[in-house]
Amino acid sequence: MIYLDNAATTWPKPPAVEKAMVETLREKGANPGRGSHRLSLAAGRVVYHARELLAGLFNVDDPSRVVFTLNCTEALNLALKGFLKQGDHVLTSGMEHNSVIRPLKALSAFGVEYTVVPCNQRGELNPGDLERALQPNTRLIVLNHASNVTGTLLPIAEAGLLARRQGLAFLVDASQTAGIFPIDVEALNIDLLAFPGHKGLYGPPGTGGLYVREGISLIPLRYGGTGSQSESEEQPEIMPEMFESGTVNTVGIAGLGAGVEFLLQEGLDRIREHEAALLEQLRSGLAAIPGMIIYGPGRQPQAPVLSVNIRGNDSGEVAFLLDRIYQICVRAGLHCAALAHRTLGTTKQGTVRFGISYFNTDEEIRQAIEAMSGLSSELD
């Protein structure tokens, strides 16, 4: 089997991830922050170690500003619903995931306004268009770092400067870039950074997080036990407990920490260069196949994601045949990003998406190209 659905969830994971999870479950399986006994303290150290690693990865001075969530979607919901108020205006792009657009749509019923700034058919956003869309009540800019459909990088450095210059908050969805591209929250003027644990950070599903810059005030999504200030009926305002009510996923966070350690040991540059080389191999190979339509910027740098179609053939059928005939796993359809497909003009057809990871090989990409060539001939 060849797995090329890494834009959804990276698989396989480094062996150290499973090892860390099993060790935590067997030896440190107590509730972190809920007791003073040795097992609770050991579990707490596991969680804090992962928090420190993530803070270092994103150049966050204070690890307590990193909040653990179930996934990037929860992190985005916490950022958007916790920050925005009636009368606020938000700028976003035409390449956003539903994890941004659906919360904004829900908030619009409560008086939050938003503008979707169009991108071109390669998924690229002109920073000038973003600035021209500003309104007097604009309070937040939210962009993905890279599209989950085309891999197109959005201009977050320019957007961050614009936000800082205008006194706005800046939220970045790093679902396709965390662990692949360097992200420095200080250099990029990022106030809120949402990230998944199960993609480029090599952690297990059920993990993710949100960086919250000091001075940014959010209303929690969940209220309840935090292990601190238990005598009070009010939610404590201590970071990160304020946003981590209930028992955190200690076992998953242990795996996430091991995943981050792996990528730091390998080096982001090495990981990115390997994935970029495979992406170019795939792109050039598919471009030589008659009837192949390739979406996206067509050049580096971009996230290791490539969306294609074979003429007018249904993307779901192509993906089904890749799996059943060639044992190649990809994703087809709209990829939970309807706005992006409107931008590309692929709403009815969807796309066949290849997601590459550090664990893929030249030979796997060669076989994928051969499979798509075979399908192109069969579906002619």
N, C-alpha and C positions, 0 to 999 in steps of 0.2 A: 504494500500500500504506500502511496505517495500522498503526504498531507500538505496541502497548499491553501489552507484556510486560516492562516496565522493572523490575519487581520481581525478575525473574530476572537480566537483564543490560540495562543501559542502552544504548540504540542510537537514533539515531546518537551518535557521540562528537564533541566539539568538534574542529574542524580542527587545532587546535594539538596534539592528542594524536597524530594520525598523523604530523604534521610532526616532532615530537620523536622519535618512534620511528624514522622513516626516517633522520633526521639522526644519531641515535646508532648505528644499524646501519652507516651509510656512513662515519662519521667517528670514531666512538669505540667500535668494536666489539670491543675487547680485553677481557680478563678483569679485572674490578675487584679490587683488593687482592691481586693475584697477581704483581705486578711493579713495578719502579720506572721503567719506560720511559713515555714521554709518553702513549701510548694507554691503558695501564693506569691511569695517574693520571687521565686525562680520564674514563674510565669510572667510576672511583671517585668522582669529583666529581658525576657524574650521580646515582649512588645516594645519596650523602650529601645532595645538594640535596633530593631527594624525601623523605628521612628528616626533614630540617629542616622542610619544609613540613608534613608530617603532625604533627610534634611541635607546631608552632605552632597547627595547626588544633584539636588536642585539649588544648592547654595543658599539654604535657609539657615540663618544664624541660630534660631531657637527651635530645637526639635519639637517643643510643645505646640508649635504653630502647625504641625502636620497632624491632621485628623484622619483616623481610619474610618472607612466606609465599606459597604458591601461591594461596591463597584464604582465605576466612574459615573454612571447614571445617578446614583444616590448623591455622589459628590456634587454633580451639577445641579440637582434639585435643591440640595442644601444651600448652595451658593446663590442660586436665582431666587428661590422662595424666601431664603433668609435675609437677603439684602434688599430686594426691591419692594417699594411701597406704592400705594395708589398715587397716580400722577407722574410716576417716573417714566422715562423713555429709555429704550435700549436699542443699540445698534448691533446687528449681527449680519451674517453673510448668506448668500444663496447656496452654500455648500455645507450647511450644518446638518448634524445628525438629529434625529427625532428627540434625543435626550436633551437637546437645547430647545428645539422648536415646540415640543409638546408642553413643557413647563411654561414657556412664554405664552403659548396659546391659552393655557389654563389661567395664568396670571392676568391676561387681558380682560377676563371676566370681572376682575377686581380693580380695574382702572389702571393697569400697567400697559403702556404703549410700546410697540416695537417696530422697527423698520428693518426689512431684509434688504441689504445692499447687494445688487446683482453682481455676479461673477461672469466671466466670459465662458465660452464652451470648453475651454481647457480647465475650468475650475479656478481660474486665477482672479484675485481681487485687487483692484486698483486702490491703493491707500488714499488717493485723492477723492475717490468716490465716497469713501468712508467719512472723510472730513466734510464733504459737501452735504452729507446726510445728517449732520449734527443738528439738534434742535435745542431750544433754550432749556428744556427739561431733561435732556439726555443725562443719564447718571451712570450708565454702564455700557462698555463694549464687551461683547462675548464672541470669541472666534475659536474654531478648532485650529490646531497647529497644522494639521494635515488632514485632507479629506479621506474618509474611510472608503470612498468609492474610487477615486482616481489617484490618491497619494499626493495630490497637489499641495504644496506648502503655501500657507497663507502668510501675509506679511505681518507677523506678530511683533517684530521689532519696531516697525513703523507705527503700528496700532498702539503699542505700549507708549511710545513717545507722544503720540497724539493724546492718549488718555491722560498722561501725566501733565502735559501742557494745558489741557482743558480742565484739569481737576476732576477727572472721571475715574471710576474704578475699572479695572481690566481683568476679565476672566478668560482663561485659556483652557480649552479642552485638549488635553495631551494624549488622547486615547491611542493615536497611531504613532506617536513620537517618543513618549517616555521610555527611556532605556535604549533608544536608537539615536536620537539627536541630542546634543547637549542642551539643557534647559537651565538657564541661570535666572532665577526670579528677580534678582537685583538688576542685572544688566538689561533685562528685557522689560523692566517696569511692570511685572506681573503682580497683581494684588491677590488673585485667587487662581490656583492651579488645580484642576481636577485631573486625576489619572487613574487608570485601571491597574490592578496588580497582575492580571492574568494574561497580559499581552507582552509587550517588550520588556517588562520587568521580570518575566519568567515565574511569577508566583501562581498559586492555584486560583481557580474561580472562587468568587465570594470575597475577594479582597480588592481594595482600592483606597483612594484617599483624596483629601483636599488640603492644600496649603492655604492658610488664611493670614494675610499680612497683618502685622500689628496696627491697630487703628481702624481696621475694617470690622464693623459690627454686623453680626448675623443673628437672626432668630433661629433657634434650634428646630430641626424637623421632629425630633423625638425628645420626650421628657421622661425622667424616671431615675432609677438608681445609677449613681456614678461612683460609689465608693468614697465619696467625699461630702462633707457638710450634710451628713444624713439627718441631722437634727432639724434641718430647714425644710419647709414645704416648697420653697422656691428652687428653681433650677440653679445650681452654682454657676458662676461666671468664670470659673477657672479653666484655662486651656490645658489639654484638649478635652477634659471631662465634660465640659459644657455641651459638646456635640457627640459624645460617645455613651449615651445612656444605654444601660443593659450590658450584658457580658459581651466583650469583643471576641472576634474569631481568633483566639490565640494560636491554634494549630495552623490556620491559614496564614496568619501574620508571620509565624515562624518560617513557613515556606516562602513567603514573599521576601523576608529578610535574606534568606539563602539565595533567592533569585537575584536580588540586588547585589549581593556579594559576588555572585558568579559574573554578572556583567561588568562589575568594577574590576575584577581580576582579568577578564578577557580584554576589556577596554572598549569603550563606545566606538572609537575610531575603527578598530578592527572589525567589530560587529557590523557597523554601517558599511564599511568597504566591501565586506563579503556579500551582504545583502544587495548592495548596489550593483555589484558585478553580476549576480544572478538575475537581477531585474533587467539589466541590459541584455543579457543572454536571452531571456524570455521575450523581451520586447522585439529585439531584432529578428529572432526566430519566427515569432508570430507575424511580424510585418511582412515576411516573405511569402506568407500563405495567401493565395487568392481568396477574396471575399472576407478577409479578416478586418474588422473595424476596431481600432484601438483608441481608447479615451484617455484624456489627461494631458499633462504638459509636454510629454514627448522628450523630455530631457531631465538630467539630474541638476540639482538635488531634488528628490522627492521621497516620500515614504515608500517602503517596499511593497506597494500595492499596485496591481494592474488590472483594469477592467476592460473587457473586450466583448465583441459579439461576432458571430458568424453570419454575415448578411442579415436577413430578417428573421432568422431562426429564433425560436423561443429560448431565452437564456436558461430557463429551468430544464428544458429538454437536453440542452447541451451538457449541463452539469450532471444530470441524471446519467447520461451516456458515459461521461468521463468516469463516474463512480462505478457503474455496473460493468462496463467493458474493459476499462483501463485501470481500475482501482486507484483513481486519482480524486482526492477530496478537494473541492472548491466550493464557493458559495455563489448562488445565482439569485436574481431578483432585484429588489430595491435597497437591500442592505440597511434597512431602517433609516434611510436618508432620502425621503421623497423630494425634499427641496433640491438636493444635488442632482437627482435624476431629471427634474424639471429644467435645471440649468443645462444639462447635457442633451436633453431631448430624448431620453430613454425611459420615460415613465411607463409606457405600455410594454416595452420589451424587457426592461431591466438590463442587467449586464452579468456576464460571467466574470467573477472576481478571483484573481490569484493573489494570495497573501504569502509572502516569502519570509522565512525566519533564518536565523543563524545556523540552524541544524539542517537546512536543505542543502542539496549538493548539485554540482554541475550535471551529473547523470540524471537526477530527478527532473531537472529543468529540460534536459534534452528529451526525455521521455514524454514530458508534458507537451512539448512542441510537436513531437511526432503524433501524439494522440489528437491534438487539435487539427493537425494536417489531415489525418485520417477522417476525422469527423467532418471537416470542411468538404472533403470529396464525397462522403456518404450523404451529406445533407444538401448537396448541390441541386 
